[in-house]
Amino acid sequence: MPVQISPSKAAKIMQYYFRGIPQVTIAKKTGVNQATASRCASRFKAMADDIGIIAAAKEYEIMHEVDSLRSLAIELLQTKLTAVEAKEGLRILKLFDDVGVSPTEHKTLIKVISKLKEANFVPAAMKLAELEATTDKSYTEIVSEFEHLSSQVKQAEKKNAALEQQNETLKQSIKELTVLKKEKEHESKKLEKKAKQKKSELEAEVAKKMKESKLTLDRIEKLEPVVQALHKLGISDDKLEEYLKKHQELEELGIGWENFKKIVEGMKVGK
């Protein structure tokens, strides 16, 4: 006759069952024989088929375990993993853990393992061993030195990029200065042309005035000693203009320079 067990013990058996504990161990933990543990699990399965797993879980008071399994099934579905794949993944994780490889190192280790399949892996390993022997440095020291050199290379690349940027800026400045120089040269040529034109206009104006006043360069040169002499006598340019005006008035009266001279000399004799 089958052994009758209490609802609380049946719930305990099913809790262990859903945790994946073997029936032999469940029997020992709950104080029943293995057949009773197996029969309890079979009754639960039959009840789940008959009234549904949720109702059966409520009956056995193991809703927490069923909810946990349902959450796990949802997560597996979302990650597109089957129960078999999840089991295999767990086995691999345990293997990694057994050899002291943390989850953060899994990808690196997988890459290292994949390198073993490459044709140049063995020569590279031999080269590393040769370096360790010839440099008297360990793998860690060689890697550290390589990382240091790599860092220096990156810094040099950054400096080179900065210098290239400065070079481009200088090139742009040279272009702008070249354009500005051409503009200034063009402006200078315009001013030079304008100055020449102004000079020609002034020369033409002077020539016109000289022609109107019947002046020639020869006459101007001959008048220069007279002007210098008058200056020595303290006669300024504005007084000179006044003297010339008086002379013109005498000319208009018909008294030339010679006649004026005779009149003055006669006046001296009369005295």
Secondary structure, 3 states (H helix, E strand, C coil): CCCCCCHHHHHHHHHHHHCCCCHHHHHHHHCCCHHHHHHHHHHHHHHHHHHCHHHHHHHHCCHHHHHHHHHHHHHHHHCCCCHHHHHHHHHHHHHHHHCCCCHHHHHHHHHHHHHCCCCCHHHHHHHHHHHHHHHCCCHHHHHHHHHHHHHHHHHHHHHHHHHHHHHHHHHHHHHHHHHHHHHHHHHHHHHHHHHHHHHHHHHHHHHHHHHHCCCCHHHHHHHHHHHHHHHHCCCCHHHHHHHHHHHHHHHHCCCCHHHHHHHHHHHHHHC
